[in-house]
Amino acid sequence: MMRKTDVAFWTFMVMTGFAGVTTLLNVSKTYSATSSNSEIYKQLDLFGDVLERVRADYVEKPDDTKLIETAINGMLTSLDPHSAYLTPKSFRDMQVQTRGEFGGLGIEVTMEQGVVKVVAPIDDTPASKAGVLSNDLITHLDGEQIVGLTLEQAVEKMRGRVNTPITLTVIRKGKEDPFDIKIVRDVIRIKPVDARLEADGEVGYVKLKTFSEQTHATLVKAVEQMKKEAGDKLKGYIVDLRNNPGGLLDQAVAVSDDFLQKGAIVLTKGRNLEETQRSQARPGDITDGKPIYVLINGGSASASEIVAGALQDLKRATVVGTRSFGKGSVQTIIPLGPNGALRLTTARYYTPSGRSIQARGIDPDLIVEQELPEDVKSRESKRPRGEAGLRGHLKTEAEDGKEQAGSSAFVPKEKEKDLQLQFAIAKLRGVPTAIPAKAGSPGANDEEARKKDSSEAPATPADKPSESKDAPAKP
Protein backbone atom coordinates (compact mmCIF):
# COMPACT_ATOMS: atom_id res chain seq x y z
CA MET A 1 0.00 0.00 0.00
CA MET A 2 1.23 3.48 -0.80
CA ARG A 3 1.89 5.90 2.07
CA LYS A 4 -0.52 8.81 2.47
CA THR A 5 2.24 11.24 1.55
CA ASP A 6 2.80 9.32 -1.68
CA VAL A 7 -0.92 9.35 -2.49
CA ALA A 8 -0.99 13.07 -1.82
CA PHE A 9 1.98 13.67 -4.09
CA TRP A 10 0.62 11.63 -7.00
CA THR A 11 -2.85 13.15 -6.59
CA PHE A 12 -1.20 16.55 -6.80
CA MET A 13 0.65 15.43 -9.95
CA VAL A 14 -2.58 14.29 -11.60
CA MET A 15 -4.30 17.51 -10.60
CA THR A 16 -1.42 19.51 -12.04
CA GLY A 17 -1.52 17.40 -15.19
CA PHE A 18 -5.24 17.92 -15.70
CA ALA A 19 -4.71 21.63 -15.33
CA GLY A 20 -1.96 21.44 -17.97
CA VAL A 21 -4.17 19.52 -20.39
CA THR A 22 -6.96 22.02 -20.06
CA THR A 23 -4.47 24.79 -20.80
CA LEU A 24 -3.13 22.87 -23.80
CA LEU A 25 -6.57 22.28 -25.21
CA ASN A 26 -7.47 25.95 -24.62
CA VAL A 27 -11.10 24.98 -23.96
CA SER A 28 -12.47 28.45 -24.44
CA LYS A 29 -10.63 31.71 -24.96
CA THR A 30 -13.71 33.63 -23.83
CA TYR A 31 -13.69 32.27 -20.29
CA SER A 32 -12.24 34.51 -17.63
CA ALA A 33 -9.35 33.19 -15.56
CA THR A 34 -11.68 32.81 -12.60
CA SER A 35 -14.33 30.77 -14.39
CA SER A 36 -11.68 28.60 -16.05
CA ASN A 37 -10.03 27.79 -12.72
CA SER A 38 -13.42 27.07 -11.19
CA GLU A 39 -14.16 24.51 -13.91
CA ILE A 40 -10.77 22.86 -13.45
CA TYR A 41 -11.30 22.48 -9.70
CA LYS A 42 -14.68 20.85 -10.33
CA GLN A 43 -13.01 18.33 -12.67
CA LEU A 44 -10.26 17.66 -10.12
CA ASP A 45 -12.87 17.09 -7.42
CA LEU A 46 -14.46 14.54 -9.74
CA PHE A 47 -11.12 12.80 -10.23
CA GLY A 48 -10.53 12.70 -6.48
CA ASP A 49 -14.00 11.20 -5.91
CA VAL A 50 -13.41 8.49 -8.54
CA LEU A 51 -9.96 7.67 -7.14
CA GLU A 52 -11.25 7.23 -3.59
CA ARG A 53 -14.22 5.17 -4.78
CA VAL A 54 -11.93 2.81 -6.70
CA ARG A 55 -9.54 2.47 -3.77
CA ALA A 56 -12.39 1.75 -1.38
CA ASP A 57 -14.77 -0.44 -3.39
CA TYR A 58 -12.94 -2.21 -6.24
CA VAL A 59 -13.36 -6.00 -6.05
CA GLU A 60 -9.63 -6.47 -5.43
CA LYS A 61 -7.28 -4.15 -3.59
CA PRO A 62 -5.74 -1.95 -6.33
CA ASP A 63 -2.12 -0.83 -6.48
CA ASP A 64 -2.24 2.89 -5.65
CA THR A 65 0.94 3.68 -7.55
CA LYS A 66 -0.29 1.91 -10.64
CA LEU A 67 -3.64 3.70 -10.47
CA ILE A 68 -2.02 7.13 -10.42
CA GLU A 69 0.63 6.31 -13.01
CA THR A 70 -2.04 4.95 -15.36
CA ALA A 71 -4.18 8.05 -14.87
CA ILE A 72 -1.26 10.33 -15.68
CA ASN A 73 -0.24 8.26 -18.68
CA GLY A 74 -3.81 8.14 -19.95
CA MET A 75 -3.96 11.92 -19.81
CA LEU A 76 -0.73 12.28 -21.77
CA THR A 77 -1.35 9.58 -24.36
CA SER A 78 -4.72 11.15 -25.11
CA LEU A 79 -2.79 14.13 -26.51
CA ASP A 80 -0.76 12.26 -29.12
CA PRO A 81 1.07 8.91 -29.50
CA HIS A 82 4.44 10.33 -28.43
CA SER A 83 3.56 12.07 -25.16
CA ALA A 84 3.78 9.79 -22.13
CA TYR A 85 4.63 9.44 -18.47
CA LEU A 86 7.96 7.71 -17.86
CA THR A 87 8.26 5.71 -14.66
CA PRO A 88 11.63 6.01 -12.88
CA LYS A 89 12.80 2.80 -14.57
CA SER A 90 11.59 3.88 -18.02
CA PHE A 91 13.29 7.23 -17.51
CA ARG A 92 16.57 5.52 -16.60
CA ASP A 93 16.33 3.27 -19.66
CA MET A 94 15.70 6.27 -21.88
CA GLN A 95 18.73 8.07 -20.42
CA VAL A 96 20.87 5.03 -21.22
CA GLN A 97 19.75 5.18 -24.85
CA THR A 98 20.34 8.92 -25.22
CA ARG A 99 23.69 8.90 -23.41
CA GLY A 100 24.79 5.93 -25.46
CA GLU A 101 26.63 4.32 -22.55
CA PHE A 102 25.90 2.22 -19.47
CA GLY A 103 27.47 -0.15 -16.98
CA GLY A 104 27.42 -3.65 -18.41
CA LEU A 105 29.25 -6.54 -20.05
CA GLY A 106 29.44 -5.69 -23.74
CA ILE A 107 27.50 -8.44 -25.53
CA GLU A 108 24.71 -8.43 -28.07
CA VAL A 109 22.13 -11.01 -27.03
CA THR A 110 18.81 -12.47 -28.06
CA MET A 111 16.44 -15.02 -26.49
CA GLU A 112 16.34 -18.60 -27.76
CA GLN A 113 14.32 -21.45 -26.21
CA GLY A 114 14.11 -19.74 -22.84
CA VAL A 115 17.82 -18.93 -22.48
CA VAL A 116 19.95 -15.98 -23.55
CA LYS A 117 21.97 -16.54 -26.72
CA VAL A 118 25.06 -14.44 -27.42
CA VAL A 119 24.86 -12.88 -30.88
CA ALA A 120 28.33 -11.38 -30.56
CA PRO A 121 30.63 -9.92 -27.92
CA ILE A 122 31.54 -6.28 -28.58
CA ASP A 123 35.24 -5.78 -29.20
CA ASP A 124 37.38 -4.57 -26.30
CA THR A 125 34.69 -4.99 -23.63
CA PRO A 126 34.66 -7.09 -20.43
CA ALA A 127 32.72 -9.88 -22.18
CA SER A 128 35.16 -10.23 -25.08
CA LYS A 129 38.16 -10.07 -22.73
CA ALA A 130 36.63 -12.77 -20.49
CA GLY A 131 36.25 -15.12 -23.46
CA VAL A 132 32.50 -14.97 -24.20
CA LEU A 133 31.88 -16.19 -27.76
CA SER A 134 29.13 -15.89 -30.36
CA ASN A 135 26.43 -18.59 -29.99
CA ASP A 136 27.19 -19.16 -26.29
CA LEU A 137 24.01 -19.93 -24.35
CA ILE A 138 23.70 -18.21 -20.97
CA THR A 139 21.56 -20.27 -18.59
CA HIS A 140 22.24 -18.69 -15.16
CA LEU A 141 23.19 -15.28 -13.79
CA ASP A 142 24.94 -15.40 -10.42
CA GLY A 143 23.57 -18.92 -9.95
CA GLU A 144 19.94 -17.98 -10.70
CA GLN A 145 18.40 -19.56 -13.79
CA ILE A 146 17.23 -17.39 -16.66
CA VAL A 147 14.31 -19.60 -17.69
CA GLY A 148 11.13 -17.65 -16.97
CA LEU A 149 12.69 -14.22 -17.50
CA THR A 150 12.01 -12.02 -20.51
CA LEU A 151 14.96 -10.80 -22.57
CA GLU A 152 14.50 -7.33 -21.08
CA GLN A 153 14.62 -8.71 -17.54
CA ALA A 154 17.75 -10.74 -18.28
CA VAL A 155 19.47 -7.72 -19.83
CA GLU A 156 18.53 -5.61 -16.80
CA LYS A 157 20.22 -8.14 -14.51
CA MET A 158 23.39 -8.18 -16.60
CA ARG A 159 23.65 -4.41 -16.53
CA GLY A 160 24.69 -2.72 -13.31
CA ARG A 161 27.17 -0.46 -11.57
CA VAL A 162 30.66 -0.24 -13.06
CA ASN A 163 33.30 -2.43 -11.29
CA THR A 164 30.71 -4.87 -9.89
CA PRO A 165 31.11 -8.59 -10.75
CA ILE A 166 28.64 -11.05 -12.23
CA THR A 167 29.00 -14.77 -12.97
CA LEU A 168 27.51 -16.21 -16.17
CA THR A 169 26.83 -19.93 -16.51
CA VAL A 170 27.44 -20.81 -20.14
CA ILE A 171 26.72 -23.77 -22.42
CA ARG A 172 29.06 -23.89 -25.40
CA LYS A 173 29.00 -26.17 -28.41
CA GLY A 174 31.90 -28.60 -28.18
CA LYS A 175 32.00 -28.61 -24.38
CA GLU A 176 30.17 -31.34 -22.50
CA ASP A 177 29.29 -29.45 -19.32
CA PRO A 178 28.16 -25.90 -18.52
CA PHE A 179 30.87 -23.66 -17.06
CA ASP A 180 31.07 -20.30 -15.31
CA ILE A 181 32.60 -17.06 -16.59
CA LYS A 182 33.14 -14.27 -14.07
CA ILE A 183 33.00 -10.77 -15.55
CA VAL A 184 33.46 -7.35 -13.95
CA ARG A 185 31.12 -4.71 -15.40
CA ASP A 186 32.58 -1.68 -17.12
CA VAL A 187 31.34 1.34 -19.07
CA ILE A 188 29.83 0.07 -22.35
CA ARG A 189 29.31 2.52 -25.16
CA ILE A 190 26.53 1.85 -27.63
CA LYS A 191 27.97 2.30 -31.11
CA PRO A 192 25.61 4.69 -32.92
CA VAL A 193 27.55 4.64 -36.21
CA ASP A 194 28.87 1.85 -38.42
CA ALA A 195 31.23 2.80 -41.25
CA ARG A 196 33.10 0.95 -43.95
CA LEU A 197 34.53 1.40 -47.41
CA GLU A 198 32.66 -0.13 -50.35
CA ALA A 199 33.55 -0.72 -54.00
CA ASP A 200 37.29 -1.11 -53.42
CA GLY A 201 37.50 2.10 -51.45
CA GLU A 202 35.60 4.28 -53.91
CA VAL A 203 32.53 4.73 -51.69
CA GLY A 204 32.35 5.57 -48.00
CA TYR A 205 29.34 3.95 -46.32
CA VAL A 206 28.00 5.34 -43.02
CA LYS A 207 25.12 3.69 -41.16
CA LEU A 208 23.55 5.92 -38.50
CA LYS A 209 21.68 3.64 -36.09
CA THR A 210 20.39 6.26 -33.66
CA PHE A 211 20.93 9.87 -32.61
CA SER A 212 22.48 9.58 -29.15
CA GLU A 213 24.93 11.94 -27.45
CA GLN A 214 27.76 10.06 -29.18
CA THR A 215 26.49 10.19 -32.78
CA HIS A 216 28.07 13.40 -34.11
CA ALA A 217 31.52 12.75 -32.61
CA THR A 218 31.53 9.12 -33.75
CA LEU A 219 30.49 10.13 -37.28
CA VAL A 220 33.30 12.66 -37.60
CA LYS A 221 35.89 10.08 -36.50
CA ALA A 222 34.47 7.44 -38.86
CA VAL A 223 34.61 9.74 -41.89
CA GLU A 224 38.16 10.84 -41.06
CA GLN A 225 39.24 7.21 -40.82
CA MET A 226 37.68 6.33 -44.19
CA LYS A 227 39.35 9.35 -45.82
CA LYS A 228 42.69 8.24 -44.43
CA GLU A 229 42.24 4.65 -45.66
CA ALA A 230 40.82 5.43 -49.12
CA GLY A 231 42.85 8.50 -49.99
CA ASP A 232 42.20 9.88 -53.47
CA LYS A 233 40.08 6.87 -54.49
CA LEU A 234 37.05 8.08 -52.52
CA LYS A 235 34.32 9.34 -54.88
CA GLY A 236 31.46 9.96 -52.47
CA TYR A 237 29.47 8.84 -49.44
CA ILE A 238 26.33 6.94 -48.58
CA VAL A 239 24.52 8.01 -45.40
CA ASP A 240 22.16 5.21 -44.40
CA LEU A 241 19.25 6.41 -42.23
CA ARG A 242 17.02 3.41 -42.84
CA ASN A 243 15.25 2.07 -39.74
CA ASN A 244 16.81 4.82 -37.63
CA PRO A 245 13.98 5.79 -35.21
CA GLY A 246 15.52 9.16 -34.31
CA GLY A 247 16.82 10.49 -31.01
CA LEU A 248 18.21 13.81 -29.86
CA LEU A 249 17.32 16.94 -31.84
CA ASP A 250 20.69 18.61 -31.21
CA GLN A 251 22.46 15.56 -32.64
CA ALA A 252 20.29 15.66 -35.77
CA VAL A 253 21.31 19.31 -36.21
CA ALA A 254 25.00 18.51 -35.61
CA VAL A 255 24.98 15.61 -38.08
CA SER A 256 23.26 17.73 -40.75
CA ASP A 257 25.82 20.49 -40.13
CA ASP A 258 28.63 17.97 -40.70
CA PHE A 259 27.70 17.84 -44.40
CA LEU A 260 26.79 21.51 -44.93
CA GLN A 261 28.63 24.80 -45.37
CA LYS A 262 25.68 27.13 -44.87
CA GLY A 263 21.90 27.40 -44.77
CA ALA A 264 19.06 26.61 -42.39
CA ILE A 265 18.88 23.07 -41.05
CA VAL A 266 15.56 22.91 -39.24
CA LEU A 267 12.87 25.23 -37.89
CA THR A 268 10.97 24.30 -34.73
CA LYS A 269 7.73 26.03 -33.77
CA GLY A 270 6.10 25.71 -30.36
CA ARG A 271 2.69 26.86 -29.26
CA ASN A 272 3.86 30.42 -28.69
CA LEU A 273 5.71 32.66 -31.13
CA GLU A 274 8.67 33.15 -28.79
CA GLU A 275 9.29 29.39 -28.83
CA THR A 276 10.21 29.42 -32.54
CA GLN A 277 13.84 28.47 -33.18
CA ARG A 278 15.92 28.12 -36.33
CA SER A 279 19.15 26.12 -36.51
CA GLN A 280 21.79 27.27 -39.00
CA ALA A 281 24.71 25.40 -40.54
CA ARG A 282 28.25 26.63 -39.98
CA PRO A 283 31.14 26.41 -42.47
CA GLY A 284 32.92 23.05 -42.56
CA ASP A 285 31.92 19.95 -44.55
CA ILE A 286 33.59 16.77 -43.25
CA THR A 287 33.21 15.12 -46.69
CA ASP A 288 34.98 17.98 -48.50
CA GLY A 289 31.97 18.55 -50.75
CA LYS A 290 31.95 15.06 -52.25
CA PRO A 291 28.60 13.67 -53.54
CA ILE A 292 26.28 12.15 -50.94
CA TYR A 293 23.42 9.68 -51.32
CA VAL A 294 21.06 9.38 -48.34
CA LEU A 295 19.07 6.16 -47.89
CA ILE A 296 15.66 6.28 -46.17
CA ASN A 297 12.67 3.95 -45.74
CA GLY A 298 9.52 3.58 -43.66
CA GLY A 299 11.61 3.09 -40.52
CA SER A 300 13.38 6.44 -40.85
CA ALA A 301 11.73 8.75 -38.33
CA SER A 302 12.05 12.03 -36.47
CA ALA A 303 15.74 13.04 -36.23
CA SER A 304 16.46 10.92 -39.32
CA GLU A 305 13.85 12.90 -41.24
CA ILE A 306 15.39 16.18 -40.07
CA VAL A 307 18.74 15.16 -41.56
CA ALA A 308 17.24 13.79 -44.79
CA GLY A 309 14.98 16.83 -45.21
CA ALA A 310 17.78 19.33 -44.63
CA LEU A 311 20.21 17.69 -47.06
CA GLN A 312 17.44 17.30 -49.64
CA ASP A 313 16.12 20.86 -49.42
CA LEU A 314 19.61 22.38 -49.56
CA LYS A 315 20.50 20.20 -52.60
CA ARG A 316 23.42 18.71 -50.70
CA ALA A 317 22.41 15.07 -51.16
CA THR A 318 20.28 12.84 -53.32
CA VAL A 319 17.73 10.98 -51.19
CA VAL A 320 17.06 7.40 -52.31
CA GLY A 321 14.67 4.73 -51.05
CA THR A 322 11.02 4.94 -50.02
CA ARG A 323 8.88 7.42 -48.06
CA SER A 324 9.93 7.96 -44.44
CA PHE A 325 7.78 7.52 -41.31
CA GLY A 326 6.38 11.05 -41.04
CA LYS A 327 7.02 12.07 -37.40
CA GLY A 328 7.26 15.83 -37.54
CA SER A 329 7.05 16.66 -33.84
CA VAL A 330 9.55 17.32 -31.05
CA GLN A 331 9.25 15.88 -27.54
CA THR A 332 10.73 17.50 -24.43
CA ILE A 333 11.71 15.37 -21.44
CA ILE A 334 10.62 17.04 -18.20
CA PRO A 335 12.19 15.34 -15.14
CA LEU A 336 10.00 14.86 -12.05
CA GLY A 337 12.77 14.29 -9.53
CA PRO A 338 12.68 10.73 -8.16
CA ASN A 339 9.27 10.13 -9.75
CA GLY A 340 10.30 9.68 -13.37
CA ALA A 341 9.62 12.20 -16.11
CA LEU A 342 7.12 13.52 -18.64
CA ARG A 343 7.75 13.12 -22.35
CA LEU A 344 5.67 15.93 -23.79
CA THR A 345 5.24 17.06 -27.39
CA THR A 346 6.23 20.73 -27.32
CA ALA A 347 6.90 21.69 -30.95
CA ARG A 348 6.58 20.78 -34.61
CA TYR A 349 9.58 20.89 -36.90
CA TYR A 350 9.93 22.04 -40.49
CA THR A 351 12.56 21.46 -43.17
CA PRO A 352 14.56 24.43 -44.54
CA SER A 353 11.99 25.02 -47.29
CA GLY A 354 9.20 25.20 -44.68
CA ARG A 355 7.82 21.69 -45.22
CA SER A 356 6.11 19.97 -42.31
CA ILE A 357 6.52 16.25 -42.76
CA GLN A 358 4.04 15.43 -39.97
CA ALA A 359 1.91 12.47 -41.15
CA ARG A 360 3.37 12.86 -44.66
CA GLY A 361 7.02 11.86 -44.45
CA ILE A 362 10.00 12.70 -46.63
CA ASP A 363 9.59 11.56 -50.23
CA PRO A 364 12.92 10.47 -51.73
CA ASP A 365 14.29 12.10 -54.85
CA LEU A 366 14.54 8.65 -56.39
CA ILE A 367 12.23 5.83 -55.34
CA VAL A 368 14.00 2.47 -55.20
CA GLU A 369 12.02 -0.38 -53.68
CA GLN A 370 13.34 -3.60 -52.21
CA GLU A 371 12.31 -7.06 -53.38
CA LEU A 372 10.02 -8.28 -50.55
CA PRO A 373 9.68 -11.96 -49.56
CA GLU A 374 6.07 -13.20 -49.67
CA ASP A 375 5.77 -13.53 -45.88
CA VAL A 376 6.94 -9.95 -45.43
CA LYS A 377 4.45 -8.74 -48.06
CA SER A 378 1.53 -10.40 -46.30
CA ARG A 379 2.49 -9.03 -42.89
CA GLU A 380 3.10 -5.49 -44.07
CA SER A 381 -0.21 -5.38 -45.94
CA LYS A 382 -2.07 -5.92 -42.65
CA ARG A 383 -0.42 -3.23 -40.55
CA PRO A 384 -0.77 0.57 -40.81
CA ARG A 385 2.40 2.31 -41.87
CA GLY A 386 3.90 5.50 -40.56
CA GLU A 387 2.74 8.32 -38.34
CA ALA A 388 -0.51 8.71 -40.28
CA GLY A 389 -1.53 5.23 -39.12
CA LEU A 390 -1.10 6.00 -35.41
CA ARG A 391 -4.25 6.68 -33.42
CA GLY A 392 -4.46 10.25 -32.11
CA HIS A 393 -1.52 11.57 -34.14
CA LEU A 394 -1.12 15.30 -34.76
CA LYS A 395 -2.74 16.20 -38.05
CA THR A 396 -0.70 17.39 -40.99
CA GLU A 397 -0.39 21.11 -41.64
CA ALA A 398 -0.03 20.65 -45.39
CA GLU A 399 -2.17 23.02 -47.44
CA ASP A 400 -4.03 20.19 -49.15
CA GLY A 401 -4.62 18.47 -45.79
CA LYS A 402 -3.71 15.11 -47.26
CA GLU A 403 -1.85 12.61 -45.11
CA GLN A 404 0.36 9.89 -46.52
CA ALA A 405 1.15 6.46 -45.18
CA GLY A 406 4.73 5.40 -44.63
CA SER A 407 6.47 2.62 -46.53
CA SER A 408 8.18 -0.71 -46.04
CA ALA A 409 10.99 -0.86 -43.47
CA PHE A 410 12.45 -4.08 -44.86
CA VAL A 411 16.20 -4.20 -45.51
CA PRO A 412 17.81 -7.46 -46.66
CA LYS A 413 20.61 -8.80 -44.48
CA GLU A 414 22.78 -9.57 -47.50
CA LYS A 415 24.15 -6.34 -48.94
CA GLU A 416 24.24 -7.90 -52.41
CA LYS A 417 20.43 -8.12 -52.29
CA ASP A 418 20.02 -4.60 -50.88
CA LEU A 419 18.79 -2.80 -54.01
CA GLN A 420 18.80 0.67 -52.43
CA LEU A 421 22.41 0.31 -51.29
CA GLN A 422 23.59 -1.19 -54.56
CA PHE A 423 21.83 1.57 -56.53
CA ALA A 424 23.59 4.30 -54.53
CA ILE A 425 26.98 2.58 -54.89
CA ALA A 426 26.53 2.35 -58.66
CA LYS A 427 25.56 6.02 -58.97
CA LEU A 428 28.54 7.20 -56.93
CA ARG A 429 30.91 5.05 -58.97
CA GLY A 430 29.36 6.32 -62.20
CA VAL A 431 28.60 2.87 -63.57
CA PRO A 432 25.36 1.72 -65.23
CA THR A 433 22.77 -0.04 -63.09
CA ALA A 434 19.72 -2.09 -64.03
CA ILE A 435 18.07 -1.42 -60.66
CA PRO A 436 14.79 0.42 -61.40
CA ALA A 437 14.20 3.89 -59.96
CA LYS A 438 11.39 6.36 -60.45
CA ALA A 439 10.81 10.01 -59.70
CA GLY A 440 9.99 10.83 -56.10
CA SER A 441 10.11 14.30 -54.58
CA PRO A 442 9.35 17.21 -56.96
CA GLY A 443 12.62 18.80 -55.82
CA ALA A 444 14.82 15.92 -56.94
CA ASN A 445 18.54 16.64 -57.00
CA ASP A 446 19.44 14.05 -59.63
CA GLU A 447 17.04 14.90 -62.43
CA GLU A 448 19.21 13.56 -65.24
CA ALA A 449 19.96 10.28 -63.49
CA ARG A 450 16.34 9.95 -62.47
CA LYS A 451 15.12 10.13 -66.05
CA LYS A 452 17.75 7.66 -67.15
CA ASP A 453 17.09 5.16 -64.38
CA SER A 454 13.35 5.30 -64.96
CA SER A 455 13.85 4.15 -68.53
CA GLU A 456 16.27 1.32 -67.80
CA ALA A 457 15.09 -2.26 -67.78
CA PRO A 458 14.31 -3.79 -64.38
CA ALA A 459 16.88 -6.08 -62.86
CA THR A 460 16.33 -9.82 -62.83
CA PRO A 461 14.74 -10.59 -59.45
CA ALA A 462 17.29 -11.89 -56.97
CA ASP A 463 16.69 -14.76 -54.60
CA LYS A 464 14.21 -13.68 -51.97
CA PRO A 465 16.10 -12.32 -48.97
CA SER A 466 15.34 -13.36 -45.42
CA GLU A 467 13.46 -10.96 -43.20
CA SER A 468 15.59 -8.56 -41.18
CA LYS A 469 14.98 -8.97 -37.45
CA ASP A 470 14.84 -6.50 -34.61
CA ALA A 471 18.22 -5.41 -33.32
CA PRO A 472 19.47 -7.58 -30.45
CA ALA A 473 19.71 -6.21 -26.92
CA LYS A 474 23.06 -5.12 -25.51
CA PRO A 475 23.76 -5.77 -21.82
Sequence and secondary structure as in RCSB ss.txt:
>XXXX:A:sequence
MMRKTDVAFWTFMVMTGFAGVTTLLNVSKTYSATSSNSEIYKQLDLFGDVLERVRADYVEKPDDTKLIETAINGM
LTSLDPHSAYLTPKSFRDMQVQTRGEFGGLGIEVTMEQGVVKVVAPIDDTPASKAGVLSNDLITHLDGEQIVGLT
LEQAVEKMRGRVNTPITLTVIRKGKEDPFDIKIVRDVIRIKPVDARLEADGEVGYVKLKTFSEQTHATLVKAVEQ
MKKEAGDKLKGYIVDLRNNPGGLLDQAVAVSDDFLQKGAIVLTKGRNLEETQRSQARPGDITDGKPIYVLINGGS
ASASEIVAGALQDLKRATVVGTRSFGKGSVQTIIPLGPNGALRLTTARYYTPSGRSIQARGIDPDLIVEQELPED
VKSRESKRPRGEAGLRGHLKTEAEDGKEQAGSSAFVPKEKEKDLQLQFAIAKLRGVPTAIPAKAGSPGANDEEAR
KKDSSEAPATPADKPSESKDAPAKP
>XXXX:A:secstr
   HHHHHHHHHHHHHHHHHHHHHHT  TTS HHHHHHHHHHHHHHHHHHHHHHHHHSSS   HHHHHHHHHHHH
HHTT TT EEE HHHHHHHHHHHHTEEEE  EEEEEETTEEEEEEE TTSHHHHHT  TT EEEEETTEE TT  
HHHHHHHH  STT EEEEEEE TT SS EEEEEE EEEE   EEEEEETTTTEEEEEE  B TTHHHHHHHHHHH
HHHHHGGG  EEEEE TT   B HHHHHHHHHHT SSSEEEEEE SSGGG EEEE  S  TTTT  EEEEE TT 
 THHHHHHHHHHHTTSSEEEES      EEEEEEE GGG EEEEEEEEEE TT    TTT    SEE      HH
HHHHHTTS  SGGGSTT      TT            SSGGG HHHHHHHHHHHT       EE STT S HHHH
HHHHHS                B  
